[in-house]
């Protein structure tokens, strides 16, 4: 491990990859190593004490294909003591009943493996019907919520605000 934070993402259209690169810059590129799970898998996840993971939601709340391919591998990982922040991409207008459901599934999987989750993001400013990516009180998403279909103009600002939040919650 050459850097402090491992940022793992899956991206079909390139939107999640673009967001990952922007997030790495907001966190500090000197701290972050990017990992495209389509090319590298997730074997290196356990090399880090600080993780950021990016997952888009596809269709009707489904996992993106790269994440689907490695999903079962997460079951064998011990993430006790690891701090992890998530970001998810979804379409709150076209798929408002399943907005960011994949991020919610990844959150639950990581919690079950012992990860300490950080980087929760307020729901204010979004308009969707349902999401499995909400905290119990439904005031926050379990990670940064990005919508490149309906609110692309707000992504950069959200990333710039979220980066320092995550660094503070990582206590770096």
Phi, psi and omega in degrees: 000118182266337181233171188281320187248128172263122179250111183251135181212156170239141185210123178266313185266348183100347181295318180290324176297316177300315179297320179300317179294320178293321179293319177302319178294319180292328178279332184114105185301337178290344181261341195247136168247122179278140178226112174277110187292341176295324182268326189247346187071199183237015181305328184278357181307316185284359176280351187243148171264347179230125182233145166233133181231136181243129183218125173273154174261133181249146175050236187262061177083021185271159174289146172292149190302322179297318178291321178301321181295331184249002188308311183295333180297331179297332181296337182264005184260136172263112181252021178302132179082359180268133174264136187221135175240146181242151165226144182228151175243140179201179181237101185286343179268305183289330182228047185297341178278348184229026187300116176064023181302324180296323177296321177297319179294318179294318177305308183297321179296315182292321177299318180295340179264003174101000182293145172264115186273138177224177174083023179296150190228134183295149180279349180302135178096001178244155178223106182214167182271310182212159176201137174272007181254027180258148172293167184304321180276359177063020179271343183221156165277158180281008177186182180292127181260120178239142179227096181283350178272316186251340183220040181303329182291348181255352186297312182301315179297318180297317179297317180297328177281322185287323182308304179298327177300313181295315178302317178296318182286336171285343183063043178259000000 
